[in-house]
Amino acid sequence: MTIADNLNIVRQAVDVAQKDTPVKLVAVSKTFPEEAIWEAYQAGQRIFGENYVQEGVRKIQYFRDAQPQAEFEWHFIGPLQSNKSRLVAEHFDWVQSIDRLKIARRLSEQRPSSMPALNVLIEVNIDDEETKSGVAPDDLLAIVKEVAVLPNLKLRGLMCIPSAQADEAQSRAAFAQMKSLFEFCRKEGFDFDTLSMGMSADFALAIDQGATMVRVGSAIFGARDYSNR
Ligand SMILES: *Cc1c(COP(=O)(O)O)cnc(C)c1O
């Protein structure tokens, strides 16, 4: 199976699962080399997600030089430390993992004026796991209000990474809760169009529960080998 074959299978599954709103597919390319990304690009994929700052920036710069005509959309989806926010603000198109106001403020301050506003999502800690990042559902509205007014960011919605241990019923419940938080924010007047949830194992379930964006890695690129990092 090639990357193009895998992409076709994932796209077909997304097509089957989606209802009236088209669902965006983010190809999560962390740990995979530039050649794998280019193979996916040539098969029509444009949106890529990266988790690690240095690795992501290296790839963005590589393609800026090697394929200046290419139209990539780069999403940062990993945990972000404040000392690395500038690199992210200067290179990525989206940041999906905003989990505190301080990071959002830094990204807004550090976004170059020559670039369009940085699209951002707030990461919600939907399973309330102490070890995991993300904003607690009870704190969400307060941070949404503050991030929405930052000048160089465009707050587009919410993302979550439910517990990897969750069974199907637990994942469905977590996705449904995300959907209601998303609708709640919209009722509060926030112009959200993106609910990012669902990965290789559960993207169809996430779409069924209202995801507008899914982040799929291993189902497209194969198993990850972290020793390459
Ligand atoms: C790695 C990762 C993914 C993709 O995971 P797969 O199970 O390989 O599809 C999606 N979202 C985030 C935040 C990730 O870190």
The ligand as an SDF file (V2000), in Angstrom:
LIG
                    3D

 15 15  0  0  0  0  0  0  0  0999 V2000
   -0.1730   12.0270   16.3670 C   0  0  0  0  0  0  0  0  0  0  0  0
   -1.4220   12.8130   16.4520 C   0  0  0  0  0  0  0  0  0  0  0  0
   -2.5080   12.5560   15.6080 C   0  0  0  0  0  0  0  0  0  0  0  0
   -2.5450   11.4090   14.6310 C   0  0  0  0  0  0  0  0  0  0  0  0
   -2.6200   10.1930   15.2710 O   0  0  0  0  0  0  0  0  0  0  0  0
   -2.8950    8.8200   14.4720 P   0  0  0  0  0  0  0  0  0  0  0  0
   -3.4500    7.9260   15.4870 O   0  0  0  0  0  0  0  0  0  0  0  0
   -1.5890    8.3770   13.9260 O   0  0  0  0  0  0  0  0  0  0  0  0
   -3.8660    9.1440   13.3910 O   0  0  0  0  0  0  0  0  0  0  0  0
   -3.6050   13.3920   15.7060 C   0  0  0  0  0  0  0  0  0  0  0  0
   -3.6500   14.4240   16.5750 N   0  0  0  0  0  0  0  0  0  0  0  0
   -2.6250   14.6940   17.3980 C   0  0  0  0  0  0  0  0  0  0  0  0
   -2.7460   15.8360   18.3340 C   0  0  0  0  0  0  0  0  0  0  0  0
   -1.4980   13.8970   17.3740 C   0  0  0  0  0  0  0  0  0  0  0  0
   -0.4960   14.1810   18.2140 O   0  0  0  0  0  0  0  0  0  0  0  0
  1  2  1  0
  2  3  1  0
  2 14  2  0
  3  4  1  0
  3 10  2  0
  4  5  1  0
  5  6  1  0
  6  7  2  0
  6  8  1  0
  6  9  1  0
 10 11  1  0
 11 12  2  0
 12 13  1  0
 12 14  1  0
 14 15  1  0
M  END
$$$$
